[in-house]
Amino acid sequence: MKLKDLAIALTMLLTGVAHAQSSVTLYGTIDTSMVYANNVKTSTGQGASQFMLASGSLSTSRWGLRGNEDLGGGLHAVFDLENGFTLNNGALKNSTAAQTDLFGRQAWVGLSSNEYGALTLGRQYDFIVDYVAPNSGTGPGFGGNLAAHPYDNDNLNNDLRLNNSVKFSSVSYGGFKAGAMYAFSNMAGAGGDNNAYSLGASYSNGPINIGAAYLQLNRDAALPNAAGASSINDGDQLAGGGDQRIWGASAQYKFGEKSSVGVVYTHSVTYKINSLFGATNTISGQSMKFDNFEVNGRYFVRPDFSLGASYTYTMGAFSGGSTGPAADPHWNNFVVQADYQFSARTDVYAQAVYQLVGGGNGNAIFNAGVYGMTQSSTNKQFVTAIGLRHRF
């Protein structure tokens, strides 16, 4: 009996060790809100008010599977599969008539070292997302999707992913982190048609966090490669056309336990442009440039209640083409928010966004358009949202 009891005990111990060395986590976010928007362009071109139930006003609704296996010696096998969906009707978020993505937000596997960092392969975010966006009011920031810069031209709102990518992200060395990635075109005989690369670095020391990054997409506007690095068929492009470059830097200072102020500068340019993300009209020209200047702040009145605000001034430059004359549009984007946390996982929020555009030179594509809303019929748009968000 003693030997039998010992065998049972050893079996239970070894089973426990095996489970401790490997884990798979189910996680996600569900965000829904009641939204009002004015000046929404109708099918007749006139403006009208719109009341709607929206999914993902702050955080895109999603669920995912995240895994980690301890391989010994500080080495781990890691993976992440993440699906985006629309809460209103359960539809996949990253999909079009041309392509449906089951794990359209992220899909990667790799090896992670406690000493050096992680090497991962698959569909992944670039270093603009990893190092610049966290100090912004949009994207992972408190203002979320509704606070995005025009057309999310700089990818701070995480709309672009890189397919076919190999990515290395270092661990922190005295607060300093860096990374590099390359995404293949996957096209025979045309390795430079829709490939991409990104570089970035960040530094954290006490209440200060600083980040900078660069992203370049190399594309042939005349012969678009749908299987390449930049998503074409699933609607994730920030702008269609030829080569695209984005770079930026950001900084954040935290005071108290959670409150913070941040500043962001980003620049983006697309050559031989033929479309803009989220716009109701196509655009055709030699180039479209954006410079974004953002300041943001969040103050916790109580540990469970915060007030936030951000202002972004965006300068644009359109070269002109078949869809309209040259123009130098500029956007003023104001965001205010109040958020109450029932718990660490559940909160309610009220947010308002006002956008004012000038210098569009009569081109309707430069009318106001708050992210996620149908574009305005004029150069102004006001949006309010009252929502509930739960994380698991």
Disulfide bonds with the S-S distance in Angstrom:
none
